[in-house]
Amino acid sequence: MTCGMLIGCASKKPTPQDSDKPKTTVTPKPDESKKEDTITLMVPPVSATYLEKVKGWANDFHQLYPNLKINVIETSWDDHNEKLSTMALAGEAPDIAEVSYSSIGSYVELGVGINLFDYMDDAVLADYDQNALDYMTLEGKLYGLPLYLSIQSIGANKDMLEAAGVDVEDVQQNGWTFDEFKAAIKAGTKDDTYGFVFATSAVTASDLLNIFGVSAGINNAFTKDLKYAYTSENMLRFLKEIEEITASGYMPNYGVDASQRMVMCETGNAMIFGKAMPLFEGNINKNNKALEANDGTAVENSIPVNYAFLPIPAMEGVTESCFGTVDGLMAFKNNKTTDEHLENVMLALNYLCSGEVAAYVSAELYLDSVSESGRAVMDKYAVEDRDENNVKSASRAMSLVVAPPTGVTAEMSSKAATLMEQVIAPKLQALLAGEITAQAMYDAISNEAFNQFGKDNCETGTIK
């Protein structure tokens, strides 16, 4: 497993907030005298088989605690966040839901977040790596438990890259410059093949900035000085590069669905694609086997692909880095919440983020676990026959992740999320289509950011 370089070390735990609310321990003995209770869990397809497996885990939890049941609400990646927000606004949020760390601030601002320090003992939290917990923390309060820490970058058809003149193994081991990247996608662009494809449709447009933006030194929405980063000179530089790449025809000038970017690589219509993760090696290898077996299950019109997991290129003067994100499960208040119910919610929350569950999810995502109890059983689920160069590339990428700065408030996080959804994502789609210029997009972002944060709280120079 490749993530230990980042998540293996834990620092001192934050001091839990003082509270007279009840706390739960890790695995209290079932008490048959306790009232029956149902806990609602809303989750998208976190991994290939997660939605199938989570029902079994819910049943196992019921066997452990006969008075408790978990009701699973399935969503898709496309509608999960919208559905969760709508339910939260109506006071009908599920008790537990999957969230990415960047969304936590929005729910805290709505008043539906629950500080786990008020309900969980140190013995429970000690199981989780501290830096993973930090992603789920705002203003000294913990709002969820981490399920996995993922690196997100770009992937490619290795044979196409080599045909375009790229020394793939050297890039995987040592990184590459943005100019080298542009030369590669220019050489890789053919009549029926884009040199570079990224998921940019609807809300996924934010991924291009979050993940590929590190090429310009934009690692997070806020700088280490807690200034808003998307008003920086780095942002304008990044947008101008995207404008040039799209106008040159090396990248689609339309929104590509998240479900299509890897398919375009599998069908030979894209040389490099994003976002990409280490686990895509398994997806592509599975399709290769289906092609070989000719059993009708392969992606239509697909070709055999030798997958390469690649680092993000770095522009001149920029320190190479990689985007990392923590996804986990967050506890929510709703109009039926009571302290007695929350005790049961905490039991389910911890069960679904640790031990066998955590190990299975991490292994299926080609990641290490972020809990000690998960790592203890990882050998049961370890993936075999991985490409050694991809493993090394992923391990190297993990060492380049820049975590969010400490001190970001729930209000700052919420405003940044709103700016991304209402201004940046739609403007980026317009930029790709050639409907606005990079400068016009940058000006629109800056104007709104100045209104939201104040100009003094926005970075207008270069992020070092």
C-alpha positions in Angstrom: 0.0 0.0 0.0 1.3 3.4 -1.0 0.0 6.0 1.3 2.0 5.4 4.5 4.5 8.1 3.7 1.8 10.7 4.4 -0.5 9.1 6.8 1.7 6.9 8.9 2.8 9.6 11.4 0.4 10.9 14.0 0.9 14.0 16.1 -0.7 14.9 19.5 -4.5 14.8 19.5 -6.4 18.0 20.0 -7.9 18.5 23.4 -11.6 17.5 23.3 -14.0 20.3 24.0 -15.4 20.4 27.5 -19.0 19.2 27.5 -21.5 17.6 29.8 -22.9 15.5 26.9 -22.6 11.8 27.0 -19.6 10.0 25.4 -19.3 6.6 23.9 -16.5 4.1 24.0 -15.2 2.0 21.1 -17.2 -1.2 21.5 -19.5 -1.3 24.5 -21.3 -4.6 25.2 -24.7 -4.9 23.7 -27.5 -4.1 26.1 -30.7 -5.9 25.3 -32.7 -3.6 27.5 -31.9 -0.6 25.3 -34.5 0.8 23.0 -34.6 -0.1 19.3 -33.2 2.6 17.1 -32.6 3.2 13.4 -29.6 5.1 12.1 -29.8 6.5 8.5 -26.7 6.4 6.4 -26.5 8.1 3.0 -23.6 7.2 0.7 -22.5 7.3 -3.0 -20.5 4.5 -4.6 -17.3 5.2 -2.7 -15.6 2.2 -4.3 -16.5 -0.3 -7.0 -18.4 -2.6 -4.6 -19.1 -0.2 -1.7 -22.9 0.1 -2.2 -23.1 -3.6 -2.3 -20.9 -4.2 0.7 -22.3 -1.5 2.9 -25.6 -3.4 3.2 -23.6 -6.4 4.6 -21.8 -4.2 7.0 -25.1 -2.7 8.2 -26.3 -6.3 8.8 -23.1 -7.1 10.7 -23.6 -4.0 12.8 -27.1 -5.1 13.7 -25.8 -8.5 14.7 -23.4 -6.8 17.0 -26.0 -4.4 18.4 -29.4 -6.2 18.0 -31.3 -3.1 19.0 -29.8 -0.9 16.3 -30.4 -0.9 12.6 -28.7 1.0 9.8 -30.9 2.2 7.0 -28.8 2.7 3.9 -29.8 5.5 1.4 -27.9 5.0 -1.9 -26.9 8.0 -4.1 -24.8 8.6 -7.1 -21.7 10.9 -7.2 -23.7 13.3 -9.4 -26.6 13.8 -7.0 -25.1 13.1 -3.6 -24.1 16.6 -2.5 -27.2 18.2 -3.9 -29.5 15.7 -2.2 -27.6 16.0 1.1 -27.7 19.8 1.1 -31.4 19.8 0.3 -32.2 17.4 3.2 -29.9 19.3 5.6 -31.7 22.6 4.8 -35.1 20.9 5.5 -33.9 19.5 8.9 -34.1 16.0 7.4 -30.4 15.2 7.0 -29.4 11.6 7.4 -27.7 10.7 10.7 -24.4 9.9 8.8 -23.4 10.8 5.3 -20.3 10.6 3.1 -18.5 14.0 2.8 -15.3 15.3 1.4 -13.4 17.5 3.8 -13.9 20.6 1.7 -17.7 20.4 2.1 -17.6 20.3 5.9 -17.7 24.1 6.4 -20.9 24.5 4.5 -22.8 22.1 6.7 -21.3 23.6 9.9 -22.5 27.0 8.7 -26.0 25.5 8.3 -25.8 24.4 11.9 -26.2 20.7 11.2 -22.6 19.5 12.1 -21.9 17.7 15.3 -18.6 18.1 17.2 -17.5 14.5 17.7 -15.2 15.6 20.6 -18.5 16.0 22.6 -19.4 12.3 22.0 -16.3 10.2 21.4 -13.7 9.3 23.9 -10.0 9.6 23.2 -9.8 5.8 23.0 -12.0 5.9 19.9 -10.2 8.7 18.2 -6.7 7.3 18.9 -7.4 4.7 16.3 -7.2 7.3 13.5 -4.2 9.0 12.1 -4.0 12.6 13.3 -3.4 14.3 10.0 -6.4 12.5 8.5 -8.5 13.8 11.5 -7.1 17.3 10.9 -8.8 17.3 7.4 -12.2 16.7 9.2 -11.6 19.4 11.8 -12.6 23.1 11.7 -11.9 25.6 14.4 -10.7 22.9 16.8 -13.9 20.8 16.4 -14.1 17.4 14.8 -17.1 16.9 12.5 -16.4 13.5 10.9 -14.2 10.4 10.8 -11.8 9.8 7.9 -12.5 6.8 5.7 -9.6 7.2 3.3 -6.9 9.7 2.2 -6.7 9.8 -1.6 -4.2 11.3 -4.0 -5.6 12.6 -7.2 -3.5 13.3 -10.3 -3.4 12.3 -13.9 -3.2 8.9 -15.7 -2.3 7.9 -19.2 -2.0 5.3 -21.9 1.7 4.5 -21.4 2.2 3.2 -25.0 0.8 6.4 -26.5 3.0 8.5 -24.2 6.1 6.7 -25.3 5.1 7.1 -28.9 4.8 10.9 -28.2 8.5 10.9 -27.1 7.9 10.7 -23.3 10.3 8.7 -21.0 7.4 7.6 -18.8 9.4 5.9 -16.1 11.6 9.0 -15.7 8.5 11.2 -15.4 7.1 8.8 -12.8 10.3 8.8 -10.8 11.4 12.5 -11.2 8.4 14.5 -12.3 8.2 16.8 -15.3 7.8 20.5 -16.3 4.7 22.0 -17.7 6.5 22.7 -20.9 7.3 19.0 -21.2 3.7 18.2 -20.5 2.5 20.6 -23.2 4.9 19.1 -25.7 3.6 15.6 -24.9 -0.1 16.4 -25.3 0.7 18.3 -28.6 2.5 15.2 -30.0 -0.3 12.9 -28.6 -3.2 14.8 -30.2 -4.4 13.2 -33.4 -7.6 13.4 -35.5 -9.5 11.1 -33.1 -7.4 11.5 -30.0 -7.0 14.3 -27.5 -3.6 14.7 -25.8 -5.4 15.6 -22.6 -8.9 15.1 -21.2 -10.2 16.2 -17.8 -13.6 15.7 -16.2 -15.1 19.2 -16.4 -18.8 18.7 -16.6 -21.1 20.4 -14.0 -19.7 20.3 -10.5 -16.6 18.2 -11.6 -15.2 21.4 -13.2 -13.8 22.2 -9.8 -11.6 19.1 -10.0 -9.6 20.7 -12.8 -8.6 23.6 -10.5 -8.3 21.6 -7.3 -6.2 18.8 -8.8 -4.4 20.3 -11.8 -4.1 23.7 -10.3 -1.2 22.5 -8.2 0.8 22.8 -11.5 0.7 26.6 -10.9 1.3 26.4 -7.2 -2.4 26.6 -6.1 -2.5 23.8 -3.5 -5.6 24.9 -1.6 -8.3 27.5 -1.6 -6.3 29.4 1.0 -2.7 30.2 1.4 -0.6 29.4 4.5 -1.3 33.0 5.4 -5.1 32.3 5.2 -5.6 34.5 2.1 -8.0 33.4 -0.6 -5.7 31.8 -3.3 -7.8 32.0 -6.5 -7.2 35.7 -6.9 -3.5 35.2 -7.1 -1.2 35.7 -10.1 -0.8 31.9 -10.0 -4.5 31.6 -10.8 -4.4 33.9 -13.8 -1.3 32.0 -15.1 -3.1 28.7 -14.8 -6.3 30.0 -16.5 -4.2 31.3 -19.5 -2.5 27.9 -19.9 -5.9 26.1 -19.9 -7.2 28.7 -22.4 -4.2 28.0 -24.7 -4.4 24.2 -24.4 -8.1 24.2 -25.2 -7.8 26.7 -28.1 -5.0 24.6 -29.6 -7.3 21.5 -29.7 -5.2 19.5 -27.3 -8.1 19.3 -24.8 -11.9 19.2 -25.4 -13.6 22.6 -25.5 -16.7 21.1 -23.9 -17.5 19.6 -20.5 -16.5 16.0 -20.2 -18.5 13.8 -17.8 -16.7 12.2 -14.9 -17.8 8.8 -16.2 -16.3 9.4 -19.6 -12.8 10.7 -19.1 -11.3 7.2 -18.4 -13.5 5.6 -21.0 -12.0 8.0 -23.5 -8.5 6.6 -22.6 -9.8 3.1 -22.8 -11.2 3.7 -26.3 -8.0 5.4 -27.5 -9.6 8.9 -27.7 -7.4 10.3 -24.9 -3.7 9.9 -24.2 -3.7 11.6 -20.7 -6.7 11.9 -18.5 -7.7 13.3 -15.1 -8.7 13.2 -12.5 -6.9 9.9 -12.1 -6.1 7.8 -9.0 -3.9 4.7 -8.4 -7.0 2.5 -8.3 -7.7 3.1 -12.0 -4.9 0.6 -12.8 -7.3 -2.1 -11.5 -10.2 -0.7 -13.6 -8.2 -0.6 -16.8 -6.7 -4.1 -16.2 -10.1 -5.5 -15.7 -11.2 -4.1 -19.0 -8.1 -5.5 -20.7 -9.0 -9.0 -19.4 -12.5 -8.6 -20.7 -11.1 -7.7 -24.1 -8.9 -10.7 -24.0 -11.7 -13.0 -23.0 -14.0 -11.4 -25.6 -16.9 -12.0 -23.2 -18.9 -8.9 -24.1 -18.2 -7.0 -20.9 -15.5 -4.7 -22.0 -16.1 -1.0 -22.7 -17.5 -0.6 -26.2 -14.9 0.1 -28.8 -12.1 -0.1 -26.2 -8.5 -1.1 -26.8 -5.9 -2.7 -24.6 -4.3 0.0 -22.4 -1.1 -0.1 -20.4 -1.9 2.3 -17.6 0.6 4.8 -16.2 -0.1 6.8 -13.0 1.6 10.2 -13.5 2.6 13.2 -11.4 1.1 16.7 -12.1 3.6 18.8 -14.1 5.1 21.9 -12.5 5.3 25.3 -14.1 8.5 27.3 -14.0 9.2 28.6 -10.5 6.6 26.3 -8.9 7.5 23.6 -6.4 6.0 20.3 -7.5 3.1 19.0 -5.4 0.1 16.7 -5.5 -3.5 17.2 -4.5 -4.7 15.0 -1.6 -8.1 14.8 -0.2 -9.7 13.1 2.8 -13.2 11.7 2.4 -15.1 10.3 5.4 -18.4 10.0 7.2 -19.9 13.0 8.9 -22.6 13.0 11.7 -25.6 15.3 11.2 -28.2 16.9 13.3 -31.8 16.6 12.1 -35.2 17.3 13.5 -35.3 13.9 15.3 -31.9 14.1 17.0 -31.6 13.3 20.7 -28.5 12.7 22.8 -29.6 9.1 23.3 -29.8 8.7 19.5 -26.4 10.3 19.0 -24.8 7.7 21.2 -26.0 5.1 18.8 -24.9 7.2 15.8 -21.4 7.4 17.2 -21.2 3.6 17.4 -22.2 3.3 13.8 -20.0 6.1 12.6 -16.9 4.5 14.2 -17.8 1.0 13.0 -18.1 2.2 9.4 -14.8 4.0 9.4 -12.5 1.5 11.1 -11.4 -2.2 11.2 -12.5 -4.5 8.5 -14.6 -1.9 6.8 -11.8 0.6 6.5 -9.4 -2.0 5.3 -11.7 -3.2 2.6 -12.4 0.2 1.3 -8.8 1.4 1.3 -7.6 -1.8 -0.4 -10.3 -1.5 -3.2 -9.1 2.1 -3.7 -5.4 1.0 -3.8 -4.7 3.0 -0.6 -3.5 2.4 2.9 -5.9 2.7 5.8 -6.0 5.8 7.9 -6.8 3.8 11.1 -4.7 1.4 13.1 -7.5 -1.1 13.2 -7.8 -1.0 9.5 -4.0 -1.4 8.9 -4.0 -4.4 11.2 -6.2 -6.4 8.8 -5.0 -4.9 5.5 -3.2 -8.1 4.4 -6.6 -9.8 4.0 -7.5 -7.4 1.2 -4.2 -6.4 -0.3 -4.2 -6.0 -4.1 -1.7 -8.3 -6.0 0.1 -7.9 -9.3 0.3 -4.1 -9.3 2.7 -2.4 -11.7 5.8 -1.6 -9.7 6.4 1.8 -11.4 2.8 2.8 -10.7 3.3 1.9 -7.0 6.4 4.0 -6.8 4.8 6.9 -8.6 1.9 6.9 -6.2 4.2 6.6 -3.2 6.2 9.6 -4.5 3.0 11.6 -5.1 1.9 10.9 -1.5 5.1 12.6 -0.3 4.2 15.7 -2.3 0.7 16.3 -0.8 0.3 19.7 0.8 -2.4 19.6 3.5 -4.8 22.6 4.0 -3.5 25.3 6.2 -4.6 25.4 9.8 -6.9 28.2 10.9 -9.5 28.1 8.2 -12.9 28.8 9.7 -16.2 27.3 8.8 -17.3 30.6 7.4 -14.2 30.8 5.1 -14.7 27.3 4.0 -18.4 27.8 3.2 -17.7 31.0 1.3 -15.0 29.3 -0.7 -17.3 26.4 -1.6 -20.0 28.8 -2.7 -17.6 30.7 -4.9 -16.4 27.5 -6.5 -20.0 26.3 -7.2 -21.5 29.6 -8.3 -18.7 31.4 -10.0 -15.6 29.4 -10.7 -17.1 26.1 -12.0 -19.5 27.8 -14.5 -16.9 30.3 -15.6 -14.4 27.5 -16.2 -16.9 25.7 -18.5 -17.3 29.0 -20.4 -13.6 29.3 -20.7 -13.2 25.8 -22.1 -15.9 26.6 -24.7 -14.1 29.8 -25.7 -17.0 32.0 -24.5 -14.9 34.1 -22.2 -11.2 34.8 -21.9 -8.9 33.7 -19.0 -8.6 37.4 -18.0 -12.4 37.9 -17.9 -12.8 34.8 -15.8 -10.0 35.9 -13.4 -11.6 39.3 -13.1 -15.0 37.8 -12.3 -13.5 35.6 -9.6 -11.5 38.4 -8.1 -14.5 40.8 -8.0 -16.7 38.3 -6.2 -13.9 37.2 -3.9 -13.2 40.8 -2.9 -16.8 41.2 -2.0 -16.9 38.0 0.1 -13.5 38.1 1.8 -12.3 41.7 1.4 -9.4 42.5 -0.8 -6.9 42.5 2.0 -7.8 38.8 2.7 -7.2 37.8 -0.9 -3.8 37.0 -2.4 -3.3 39.2 -5.5 0.4 38.6 -5.9 2.4 35.4 -6.5 2.0 32.4 -4.1 5.5 31.3 -3.3 
